[in-house]
Amino acid sequence: MSKNSACFRRCTISQSQRGAAYAFLDACETGEGWEVCQDWCHFNATLSYQEELEAKVITLALYTDWMKELLSRTTEQAYILKSLTIFSRRTPVTAVAKFYGSKSLEGGPVPPAQSSIVSEYTYIMEFYGDKICHLTKVWSDIHAVRDIV
């Protein structure tokens, strides 16, 4: 079993977990970074994904700071929460969202341009107690950020 195996046990989602899922999603997707996101996560929360872009990003702390950096390179950004699925008898909490943004700022290996991004993704959030202990992100990273990094 992994060090977070207790995270993956079945449990009932509480109101505080529901609030944590919404609050974490909003803080992460608006580029608040770990400084803010840590309020809803265990300090050693893990991350998994199959993307190739940031293979070194293995903790939720690193991911939320990576998102903060990524979003600092975009303007006119917004995300739309399409669905937040919370089962009454078990975890995980699943969020489906769509992100919109434009690159017009310095930073990254490509010069500033008026390129844009539209990316759909899913977060699968596992809880231990009232805080997120593991997040799985499902998306196509190369397609999503190739024009803005």
KOLKOL-264312 format. One line per 2 residues: their letters; for each residue x, y, z of N, C-alpha, C. Coordinates in nm, 2 decimals. Layout:
BEGIN
A) X:Y:Z:X:Y:Z:X:Y:Z | ...
This chain:
BEGIN
MS) 0.08:-0.12:0.00:0.00:0.00:0.00:0.09:0.12:0.00 | 0.04:0.23:-0.06:0.11:0.35:-0.07:0.10:0.43:0.06
KN) 0.19:0.53:0.08:0.19:0.61:0.20:0.06:0.68:0.22 | -0.02:0.70:0.11:-0.15:0.77:0.13:-0.27:0.67:0.11
SA) -0.24:0.54:0.14:-0.34:0.44:0.12:-0.47:0.47:0.19 | -0.46:0.53:0.31:-0.58:0.56:0.39:-0.67:0.66:0.31
CF) -0.60:0.74:0.23:-0.68:0.84:0.15:-0.78:0.77:0.06 | -0.75:0.65:0.01:-0.84:0.59:-0.09:-0.95:0.50:-0.03
RR) -0.96:0.50:0.10:-1.07:0.42:0.15:-1.21:0.49:0.12 | -1.31:0.41:0.12:-1.44:0.47:0.10:-1.49:0.54:0.22
CT) -1.55:0.65:0.21:-1.61:0.73:0.32:-1.72:0.82:0.26 | -1.80:0.87:0.35:-1.91:0.96:0.32:-1.85:1.11:0.30
IS) -1.89:1.17:0.20:-1.85:1.31:0.18:-1.93:1.40:0.27 | -1.86:1.49:0.34:-1.92:1.58:0.44:-1.94:1.71:0.37
QS) -2.01:1.80:0.44:-2.03:1.93:0.39:-1.90:2.01:0.39 | -1.81:1.98:0.48:-1.68:2.05:0.48:-1.60:2.01:0.37
QR) -1.61:1.88:0.33:-1.53:1.83:0.21:-1.59:1.89:0.08 | -1.72:1.90:0.08:-1.78:1.97:-0.04:-1.73:2.11:-0.05
GA) -1.73:2.19:0.06:-1.68:2.32:0.06:-1.53:2.33:0.02 | -1.45:2.23:0.07:-1.31:2.23:0.04:-1.29:2.20:-0.11
AY) -1.37:2.12:-0.17:-1.35:2.09:-0.31:-1.38:2.22:-0.40 | -1.49:2.29:-0.37:-1.52:2.41:-0.44:-1.41:2.52:-0.41
AF) -1.37:2.53:-0.29:-1.27:2.64:-0.26:-1.13:2.61:-0.32 | -1.09:2.48:-0.31:-0.96:2.44:-0.37:-0.97:2.47:-0.52
LD) -1.07:2.42:-0.59:-1.08:2.44:-0.73:-1.07:2.58:-0.77 | -1.14:2.67:-0.70:-1.14:2.81:-0.74:-1.00:2.87:-0.71
AC) -0.94:2.84:-0.60:-0.81:2.90:-0.57:-0.70:2.85:-0.67 | -0.71:2.72:-0.70:-0.61:2.66:-0.80:-0.63:2.72:-0.94
ET) -0.75:2.73:-0.98:-0.78:2.77:-1.12:-0.77:2.92:-1.14 | -0.76:3.00:-1.03:-0.73:3.14:-1.05:-0.59:3.18:-1.01
GE) -0.50:3.08:-0.99:-0.36:3.10:-0.97:-0.32:3.15:-0.84 | -0.39:3.11:-0.73:-0.35:3.15:-0.60:-0.23:3.08:-0.54
GW) -0.20:2.96:-0.60:-0.08:2.89:-0.55:-0.10:2.82:-0.42 | 0.01:2.75:-0.38:0.00:2.67:-0.26:-0.03:2.75:-0.13
EV) 0.02:2.87:-0.13:0.00:2.96:-0.01:-0.15:2.96:0.03 | -0.24:2.97:-0.07:-0.38:2.97:-0.04:-0.44:2.83:-0.05
CQ) -0.40:2.75:-0.15:-0.46:2.62:-0.17:-0.44:2.52:-0.05 | -0.33:2.54:0.02:-0.30:2.45:0.13:-0.40:2.45:0.24
DW) -0.49:2.55:0.25:-0.59:2.55:0.35:-0.69:2.43:0.33 | -0.70:2.37:0.21:-0.79:2.26:0.18:-0.73:2.13:0.15
CH) -0.59:2.13:0.18:-0.52:2.01:0.14:-0.43:1.96:0.25 | -0.40:1.83:0.26:-0.30:1.78:0.35:-0.16:1.83:0.30
FN) -0.07:1.86:0.39:0.06:1.91:0.35:0.14:1.82:0.26 | 0.11:1.69:0.26:0.19:1.60:0.17:0.09:1.54:0.06
AT) -0.01:1.62:0.03:-0.10:1.57:-0.08:-0.03:1.54:-0.21 | -0.07:1.43:-0.27:0.00:1.39:-0.39:-0.09:1.42:-0.52
LS) -0.02:1.40:-0.63:-0.08:1.43:-0.76:-0.04:1.32:-0.86 | -0.14:1.29:-0.94:-0.10:1.19:-1.05:-0.17:1.24:-1.18
YQ) -0.11:1.20:-1.29:-0.16:1.24:-1.42:-0.07:1.16:-1.52 | -0.12:1.16:-1.65:-0.04:1.09:-1.75:0.02:1.18:-1.85
EE) 0.02:1.31:-1.82:0.07:1.41:-1.92:0.23:1.40:-1.92 | 0.28:1.47:-2.02:0.43:1.47:-2.04:0.49:1.60:-2.00
LE) 0.42:1.71:-1.99:0.47:1.84:-1.98:0.55:1.86:-1.85 | 0.50:1.83:-1.74:0.57:1.86:-1.61:0.58:1.73:-1.53
AK) 0.67:1.64:-1.57:0.68:1.51:-1.51:0.74:1.53:-1.36 | 0.80:1.64:-1.33:0.85:1.65:-1.20:0.75:1.70:-1.10
VI) 0.63:1.74:-1.14:0.53:1.79:-1.05:0.45:1.67:-1.00 | 0.49:1.63:-0.87:0.43:1.51:-0.82:0.35:1.54:-0.69
TL) 0.36:1.66:-0.64:0.28:1.69:-0.52:0.18:1.80:-0.55 | 0.07:1.81:-0.47:-0.03:1.91:-0.50:0.03:2.05:-0.47
AL) 0.13:2.06:-0.38:0.19:2.19:-0.35:0.27:2.24:-0.48 | 0.35:2.15:-0.54:0.42:2.19:-0.66:0.32:2.22:-0.78
YT) 0.21:2.14:-0.79:0.12:2.16:-0.89:0.05:2.30:-0.88 | 0.00:2.33:-0.76:-0.07:2.46:-0.75:0.03:2.58:-0.77
DW) 0.15:2.57:-0.74:0.25:2.67:-0.77:0.28:2.67:-0.92 | 0.28:2.56:-0.98:0.30:2.55:-1.13:0.19:2.62:-1.20
MK) 0.07:2.60:-1.15:-0.05:2.66:-1.21:-0.04:2.81:-1.19 | 0.00:2.86:-1.07:0.02:3.00:-1.05:0.11:3.06:-1.15
EL) 0.23:2.99:-1.17:0.32:3.04:-1.27:0.26:3.04:-1.41 | 0.20:2.94:-1.45:0.13:2.93:-1.58:0.03:3.04:-1.60
LS) -0.05:3.06:-1.50:-0.15:3.16:-1.51:-0.10:3.30:-1.51 | 0.02:3.32:-1.46:0.09:3.45:-1.46:0.13:3.49:-1.60
RT) 0.13:3.40:-1.69:0.17:3.42:-1.83:0.05:3.44:-1.92 | -0.07:3.44:-1.87:-0.19:3.46:-1.95:-0.27:3.58:-1.90
TE) -0.35:3.63:-1.99:-0.45:3.74:-1.96:-0.58:3.69:-2.00 | -0.68:3.77:-1.96:-0.82:3.74:-2.00:-0.85:3.59:-1.97
QA) -0.82:3.54:-1.86:-0.83:3.40:-1.82:-0.96:3.38:-1.74 | -1.02:3.27:-1.75:-1.14:3.23:-1.68:-1.15:3.08:-1.69
YI) -1.22:3.02:-1.59:-1.25:2.88:-1.60:-1.40:2.87:-1.57 | -1.46:2.77:-1.63:-1.61:2.75:-1.61:-1.62:2.61:-1.55
LK) -1.68:2.60:-1.44:-1.70:2.47:-1.38:-1.83:2.41:-1.44 | -1.81:2.30:-1.52:-1.92:2.24:-1.59:-1.99:2.14:-1.50
SL) -1.92:2.08:-1.41:-1.98:1.98:-1.32:-1.90:1.95:-1.20 | -1.96:1.94:-1.08:-1.89:1.89:-0.96:-1.98:1.78:-0.91
TI) -1.92:1.66:-0.92:-2.00:1.54:-0.88:-1.95:1.49:-0.75 | -2.05:1.49:-0.66:-2.02:1.44:-0.52:-2.12:1.33:-0.49
FS) -2.07:1.21:-0.47:-2.15:1.10:-0.43:-2.18:1.10:-0.28 | -2.29:1.07:-0.24:-2.33:1.08:-0.10:-2.27:0.96:-0.02
RR) -2.23:0.86:-0.08:-2.18:0.74:-0.01:-2.03:0.71:-0.03 | -1.96:0.78:-0.11:-1.82:0.75:-0.13:-1.75:0.86:-0.19
TP) -1.62:0.86:-0.18:-1.53:0.95:-0.25:-1.50:0.89:-0.39 | -1.45:0.95:-0.48:-1.39:1.08:-0.49:-1.49:1.19:-0.53
VT) -1.45:1.31:-0.52:-1.52:1.43:-0.58:-1.46:1.45:-0.71 | -1.55:1.46:-0.82:-1.50:1.48:-0.95:-1.55:1.62:-1.00
AV) -1.45:1.70:-1.05:-1.48:1.83:-1.11:-1.44:1.83:-1.26 | -1.54:1.87:-1.34:-1.51:1.89:-1.48:-1.52:2.04:-1.51
AK) -1.41:2.09:-1.58:-1.41:2.23:-1.61:-1.35:2.26:-1.74 | -1.36:2.39:-1.78:-1.30:2.44:-1.91:-1.23:2.57:-1.88
FY) -1.11:2.58:-1.92:-1.03:2.70:-1.90:-1.01:2.77:-2.03 | -1.02:2.91:-2.02:-0.99:3.00:-2.13:-0.89:3.10:-2.09
GS) -0.80:3.13:-2.18:-0.70:3.23:-2.16:-0.63:3.27:-2.28 | -0.56:3.39:-2.28:-0.48:3.44:-2.39:-0.34:3.47:-2.34
KS) -0.24:3.44:-2.43:-0.10:3.48:-2.40:-0.07:3.61:-2.46 | -0.04:3.71:-2.38:0.01:3.83:-2.43:0.12:3.89:-2.34
LE) 0.17:3.81:-2.25:0.28:3.85:-2.16:0.41:3.79:-2.18 | 0.52:3.85:-2.14:0.65:3.79:-2.15:0.65:3.66:-2.06
GG) 0.74:3.57:-2.10:0.77:3.45:-2.02:0.75:3.33:-2.11 | 0.83:3.23:-2.08:0.82:3.10:-2.15:0.91:3.11:-2.28
PV) 0.93:3.00:-2.35:1.02:2.99:-2.46:0.96:3.06:-2.59 | 0.84:3.10:-2.59:0.79:3.16:-2.71:0.76:3.31:-2.68
PP) 0.78:3.40:-2.78:0.76:3.54:-2.75:0.61:3.57:-2.73 | 0.58:3.69:-2.67:0.44:3.72:-2.65:0.37:3.73:-2.78
AQ) 0.25:3.68:-2.78:0.16:3.68:-2.90:0.02:3.68:-2.85 | -0.07:3.70:-2.94:-0.21:3.69:-2.90:-0.27:3.55:-2.92
SS) -0.19:3.45:-2.88:-0.24:3.32:-2.89:-0.34:3.29:-2.77 | -0.43:3.19:-2.79:-0.52:3.16:-2.69:-0.53:3.01:-2.66
IV) -0.59:2.98:-2.55:-0.60:2.85:-2.50:-0.74:2.82:-2.46 | -0.79:2.70:-2.50:-0.92:2.65:-2.44:-0.89:2.51:-2.41
SE) -0.91:2.47:-2.28:-0.87:2.34:-2.24:-0.98:2.29:-2.14 | -1.02:2.16:-2.17:-1.11:2.09:-2.09:-1.04:1.99:-2.00
YT) -1.08:1.97:-1.88:-1.00:1.88:-1.79:-1.09:1.83:-1.68 | -1.05:1.73:-1.61:-1.12:1.67:-1.50:-1.02:1.66:-1.38
YI) -1.07:1.70:-1.26:-1.00:1.67:-1.14:-1.07:1.57:-1.06 | -1.00:1.47:-1.01:-1.06:1.37:-0.93:-0.99:1.38:-0.79
ME) -1.07:1.43:-0.69:-1.02:1.47:-0.56:-1.05:1.36:-0.46 | -0.95:1.31:-0.39:-0.96:1.21:-0.29:-0.94:1.28:-0.15
FY) -1.02:1.25:-0.06:-1.02:1.31:0.07:-0.97:1.22:0.18 | -0.91:1.27:0.28:-0.88:1.20:0.41:-0.92:1.30:0.51
GD) -1.03:1.27:0.58:-1.09:1.37:0.67:-1.15:1.48:0.59 | -1.13:1.60:0.63:-1.19:1.72:0.56:-1.09:1.78:0.46
KI) -0.98:1.72:0.43:-0.88:1.78:0.33:-0.85:1.69:0.22 | -0.81:1.74:0.11:-0.77:1.67:-0.01:-0.63:1.61:0.02
CH) -0.62:1.48:-0.01:-0.50:1.41:0.01:-0.44:1.36:-0.12 | -0.52:1.35:-0.22:-0.47:1.31:-0.36:-0.56:1.37:-0.46
LT) -0.49:1.42:-0.57:-0.57:1.47:-0.69:-0.52:1.40:-0.81 | -0.61:1.35:-0.90:-0.57:1.30:-1.03:-0.62:1.41:-1.13
KV) -0.54:1.45:-1.22:-0.58:1.54:-1.33:-0.58:1.47:-1.46 | -0.69:1.48:-1.53:-0.71:1.42:-1.66:-0.73:1.53:-1.76
WS) -0.63:1.54:-1.85:-0.63:1.64:-1.96:-0.52:1.62:-2.06 | -0.52:1.69:-2.17:-0.42:1.68:-2.27:-0.33:1.80:-2.25
DI) -0.22:1.79:-2.17:-0.13:1.91:-2.14:-0.06:1.96:-2.26 | -0.01:1.88:-2.35:0.06:1.93:-2.46:-0.03:2.02:-2.55
HA) -0.15:1.97:-2.58:-0.24:2.04:-2.66:-0.28:2.17:-2.59 | -0.30:2.17:-2.46:-0.35:2.28:-2.39:-0.25:2.39:-2.37
VR) -0.13:2.37:-2.35:-0.04:2.48:-2.31:0.08:2.50:-2.41 | 0.08:2.43:-2.52:0.19:2.45:-2.61:0.21:2.59:-2.66
DI) 0.11:2.67:-2.67:0.12:2.81:-2.72:0.14:2.91:-2.61 | 0.13:2.87:-2.48:0.15:2.97:-2.38:0.26:2.95:-2.28
V) 0.34:2.84:-2.29:0.45:2.82:-2.20:0.58:2.87:-2.26
